[in-house]
């Protein structure tokens, strides 16, 4: 009698799917909170709430990036579908957050690093699609850390846009003493994330070139 086929626990893939959906919802809220986007339909207070909800959605969704991978390994529930969906969910979340932060237009010095991150993500995705079935490009440990740094940097950037929503200001409405330093730190983080992102992208293209030479 043939033993029944083992079915992987679906929870890790469900968490990945939730992260994918959350990325879309988060971007819609960040877009609604951006100045000039829906000013005719939304009050400033509602736009602040949209930004606040988007921030918490991003933080919770980003945390599932580690949780679903941990559970998949712990329960031996890794699947081919999960391996495909996980990087897609990460890219949707990161891209949505970058576009939403850029739409705010109030953080100088972030357009270039954000653009470099988007360029690398799309370039590597195109490389994987073009070379599918011909070469193997597994996700590296450095690339996983890259995603973590990106998420931390984008959470910090979103937080700098939400001082008013969190009530973080002096009684006269002026910024708290530590806020300019934190904003500079957030900008540094996104530049640091851009450098790591480009470096891991170069690693992928170098590995792709090496494998193509061996064909």
One Martini backbone bead per residue (centre of mass of N, CA, C, O) as a GRO file, in nm:
protein
  215
    1UNK     BB    1   0.095   0.037   0.024
    2UNK     BB    2   0.070   0.364  -0.032
    3UNK     BB    3   0.186   0.637   0.092
    4UNK     BB    4   0.101   0.931   0.175
    5UNK     BB    5   0.145   1.236   0.082
    6UNK     BB    6   0.323   1.502   0.170
    7UNK     BB    7   0.204   1.794   0.337
    8UNK     BB    8   0.262   2.105   0.361
    9UNK     BB    9   0.260   2.365   0.552
   10UNK     BB   10   0.070   2.663   0.475
   11UNK     BB   11   0.151   2.907   0.656
   12UNK     BB   12   0.401   3.034   0.516
   13UNK     BB   13   0.243   3.100   0.248
   14UNK     BB   14   0.029   3.276   0.380
   15UNK     BB   15   0.221   3.493   0.484
   16UNK     BB   16   0.328   3.570   0.206
   17UNK     BB   17   0.052   3.655   0.089
   18UNK     BB   18   0.001   3.877   0.295
   19UNK     BB   19   0.249   4.048   0.219
   20UNK     BB   20   0.162   4.104  -0.067
   21UNK     BB   21  -0.108   4.245   0.000
   22UNK     BB   22   0.009   4.459   0.198
   23UNK     BB   23   0.178   4.613  -0.012
   24UNK     BB   24  -0.063   4.726  -0.169
   25UNK     BB   25  -0.212   4.868   0.063
   26UNK     BB   26   0.020   5.048   0.157
   27UNK     BB   27   0.053   5.208  -0.105
   28UNK     BB   28  -0.233   5.326  -0.116
   29UNK     BB   29  -0.201   5.485   0.151
   30UNK     BB   30   0.051   5.650   0.077
   31UNK     BB   31  -0.078   5.784  -0.168
   32UNK     BB   32  -0.314   5.918  -0.005
   33UNK     BB   33  -0.102   6.080   0.190
   34UNK     BB   34  -0.007   6.240  -0.031
   35UNK     BB   35   0.050   6.531  -0.158
   36UNK     BB   36  -0.217   6.589  -0.394
   37UNK     BB   37  -0.374   6.324  -0.436
   38UNK     BB   38  -0.652   6.348  -0.211
   39UNK     BB   39  -0.738   6.642  -0.112
   40UNK     BB   40  -1.044   6.657  -0.218
   41UNK     BB   41  -1.134   6.389  -0.024
   42UNK     BB   42  -0.914   6.437   0.204
   43UNK     BB   43  -0.821   6.498   0.502
   44UNK     BB   44  -0.545   6.560   0.685
   45UNK     BB   45  -0.621   6.354   0.907
   46UNK     BB   46  -0.667   6.110   0.716
   47UNK     BB   47  -0.385   6.111   0.590
   48UNK     BB   48  -0.238   6.051   0.853
   49UNK     BB   49  -0.377   5.780   0.902
   50UNK     BB   50  -0.277   5.644   0.648
   51UNK     BB   51   0.024   5.664   0.721
   52UNK     BB   52   0.001   5.503   0.986
   53UNK     BB   53  -0.115   5.241   0.870
   54UNK     BB   54   0.113   5.192   0.668
   55UNK     BB   55   0.336   5.158   0.875
   56UNK     BB   56   0.217   4.909   1.028
   57UNK     BB   57   0.191   4.727   0.785
   58UNK     BB   58   0.490   4.724   0.718
   59UNK     BB   59   0.602   4.614   0.983
   60UNK     BB   60   0.436   4.350   0.990
   61UNK     BB   61   0.510   4.244   0.708
   62UNK     BB   62   0.820   4.243   0.746
   63UNK     BB   63   0.821   4.031   0.981
   64UNK     BB   64   0.725   3.785   0.794
   65UNK     BB   65   0.992   3.733   0.642
   66UNK     BB   66   1.110   3.565   0.883
   67UNK     BB   67   0.880   3.380   0.979
   68UNK     BB   68   0.822   3.205   0.723
   69UNK     BB   69   1.109   3.091   0.698
   70UNK     BB   70   1.129   2.962   0.977
   71UNK     BB   71   0.880   2.775   0.954
   72UNK     BB   72   0.964   2.620   0.700
   73UNK     BB   73   1.218   2.497   0.836
   74UNK     BB   74   1.094   2.380   1.097
   75UNK     BB   75   0.857   2.213   0.920
   76UNK     BB   76   0.942   2.129   0.640
   77UNK     BB   77   0.775   2.363   0.426
   78UNK     BB   78   0.915   2.380   0.166
   79UNK     BB   79   0.838   2.537  -0.150
   80UNK     BB   80   0.821   2.633  -0.469
   81UNK     BB   81   0.605   2.850  -0.434
   82UNK     BB   82   0.744   2.997  -0.199
   83UNK     BB   83   1.012   3.065  -0.353
   84UNK     BB   84   0.859   3.251  -0.555
   85UNK     BB   85   0.680   3.441  -0.367
   86UNK     BB   86   0.876   3.576  -0.167
   87UNK     BB   87   1.033   3.783  -0.356
   88UNK     BB   88   0.777   3.920  -0.456
   89UNK     BB   89   0.675   4.029  -0.186
   90UNK     BB   90   0.926   4.195  -0.123
   91UNK     BB   91   0.917   4.381  -0.378
   92UNK     BB   92   0.638   4.500  -0.329
   93UNK     BB   93   0.699   4.623  -0.053
   94UNK     BB   94   0.945   4.794  -0.130
   95UNK     BB   95   0.829   4.948  -0.373
   96UNK     BB   96   0.585   5.074  -0.228
   97UNK     BB   97   0.750   5.229  -0.015
   98UNK     BB   98   0.922   5.399  -0.204
   99UNK     BB   99   0.692   5.539  -0.362
  100UNK     BB  100   0.553   5.658  -0.112
  101UNK     BB  101   0.792   5.829  -0.008
  102UNK     BB  102   0.840   5.991  -0.269
  103UNK     BB  103   0.548   6.120  -0.279
  104UNK     BB  104   0.590   6.321  -0.042
  105UNK     BB  105   0.846   6.527  -0.104
  106UNK     BB  106   1.003   6.573   0.212
  107UNK     BB  107   1.283   6.403   0.141
  108UNK     BB  108   1.591   6.471   0.113
  109UNK     BB  109   1.826   6.246  -0.049
  110UNK     BB  110   1.643   5.973  -0.170
  111UNK     BB  111   1.613   5.934  -0.480
  112UNK     BB  112   1.873   5.787  -0.562
  113UNK     BB  113   1.873   5.534  -0.377
  114UNK     BB  114   1.589   5.443  -0.461
  115UNK     BB  115   1.653   5.412  -0.763
  116UNK     BB  116   1.880   5.199  -0.729
  117UNK     BB  117   1.707   4.983  -0.599
  118UNK     BB  118   1.503   4.951  -0.828
  119UNK     BB  119   1.704   4.883  -1.051
  120UNK     BB  120   1.814   4.622  -0.924
  121UNK     BB  121   1.550   4.462  -0.887
  122UNK     BB  122   1.470   4.460  -1.191
  123UNK     BB  123   1.733   4.342  -1.305
  124UNK     BB  124   1.729   4.070  -1.149
  125UNK     BB  125   1.451   3.980  -1.243
  126UNK     BB  126   1.525   3.976  -1.543
  127UNK     BB  127   1.752   3.771  -1.519
  128UNK     BB  128   1.585   3.536  -1.410
  129UNK     BB  129   1.382   3.522  -1.646
  130UNK     BB  130   1.584   3.489  -1.884
  131UNK     BB  131   1.752   3.236  -1.723
  132UNK     BB  132   1.543   3.035  -1.702
  133UNK     BB  133   1.673   2.699  -1.703
  134UNK     BB  134   2.000   2.771  -1.728
  135UNK     BB  135   2.027   2.896  -1.438
  136UNK     BB  136   2.141   2.939  -1.096
  137UNK     BB  137   1.987   3.183  -0.842
  138UNK     BB  138   2.022   3.184  -0.539
  139UNK     BB  139   1.964   3.305  -0.243
  140UNK     BB  140   2.151   3.501  -0.051
  141UNK     BB  141   2.255   3.613   0.248
  142UNK     BB  142   2.309   3.905   0.157
  143UNK     BB  143   2.023   3.946   0.035
  144UNK     BB  144   1.869   3.913   0.299
  145UNK     BB  145   2.006   4.153   0.443
  146UNK     BB  146   1.923   4.362   0.239
  147UNK     BB  147   1.620   4.349   0.299
  148UNK     BB  148   1.640   4.432   0.595
  149UNK     BB  149   1.769   4.711   0.550
  150UNK     BB  150   1.546   4.824   0.376
  151UNK     BB  151   1.316   4.803   0.585
  152UNK     BB  152   1.442   4.978   0.805
  153UNK     BB  153   1.479   5.234   0.634
  154UNK     BB  154   1.176   5.268   0.550
  155UNK     BB  155   1.064   5.290   0.835
  156UNK     BB  156   1.226   5.544   0.910
  157UNK     BB  157   1.114   5.727   0.687
  158UNK     BB  158   0.818   5.707   0.766
  159UNK     BB  159   0.852   5.821   1.052
  160UNK     BB  160   0.943   6.113   0.958
  161UNK     BB  161   0.637   6.159   0.837
  162UNK     BB  162   0.487   6.100   1.151
  163UNK     BB  163   0.505   6.300   1.385
  164UNK     BB  164   0.212   6.409   1.401
  165UNK     BB  165   0.064   6.133   1.429
  166UNK     BB  166   0.238   6.077   1.708
  167UNK     BB  167   0.295   6.356   1.862
  168UNK     BB  168   0.602   6.453   1.776
  169UNK     BB  169   0.616   6.748   1.962
  170UNK     BB  170   0.603   7.045   2.053
  171UNK     BB  171   0.387   7.276   2.177
  172UNK     BB  172   0.470   7.477   1.923
  173UNK     BB  173   0.537   7.251   1.676
  174UNK     BB  174   0.816   7.178   1.705
  175UNK     BB  175   1.078   6.995   1.687
  176UNK     BB  176   1.250   6.772   1.822
  177UNK     BB  177   1.582   6.746   1.897
  178UNK     BB  178   1.615   6.440   1.757
  179UNK     BB  179   1.486   6.448   1.465
  180UNK     BB  180   1.714   6.541   1.270
  181UNK     BB  181   1.902   6.301   1.337
  182UNK     BB  182   1.707   6.078   1.249
  183UNK     BB  183   1.676   6.166   0.956
  184UNK     BB  184   1.975   6.133   0.885
  185UNK     BB  185   1.981   5.831   0.954
  186UNK     BB  186   1.768   5.742   0.745
  187UNK     BB  187   1.928   5.837   0.497
  188UNK     BB  188   2.174   5.662   0.552
  189UNK     BB  189   2.027   5.387   0.536
  190UNK     BB  190   1.939   5.409   0.234
  191UNK     BB  191   2.228   5.425   0.129
  192UNK     BB  192   2.326   5.160   0.249
  193UNK     BB  193   2.115   4.987   0.102
  194UNK     BB  194   2.209   5.061  -0.184
  195UNK     BB  195   2.492   4.943  -0.168
  196UNK     BB  196   2.409   4.651  -0.101
  197UNK     BB  197   2.226   4.612  -0.344
  198UNK     BB  198   2.442   4.649  -0.565
  199UNK     BB  199   2.635   4.428  -0.469
  200UNK     BB  200   2.436   4.186  -0.497
  201UNK     BB  201   2.380   4.233  -0.795
  202UNK     BB  202   2.672   4.183  -0.892
  203UNK     BB  203   2.683   3.891  -0.791
  204UNK     BB  204   2.467   3.779  -0.980
  205UNK     BB  205   2.598   3.861  -1.251
  206UNK     BB  206   2.861   3.707  -1.204
  207UNK     BB  207   2.731   3.425  -1.176
  208UNK     BB  208   2.590   3.422  -1.450
  209UNK     BB  209   2.847   3.444  -1.619
  210UNK     BB  210   2.985   3.189  -1.518
  211UNK     BB  211   2.763   2.987  -1.605
  212UNK     BB  212   2.759   3.061  -1.910
  213UNK     BB  213   3.057   2.964  -1.964
  214UNK     BB  214   2.978   2.648  -1.888
  215UNK     BB  215   2.771   2.579  -2.136
   0.00000   0.00000   0.00000
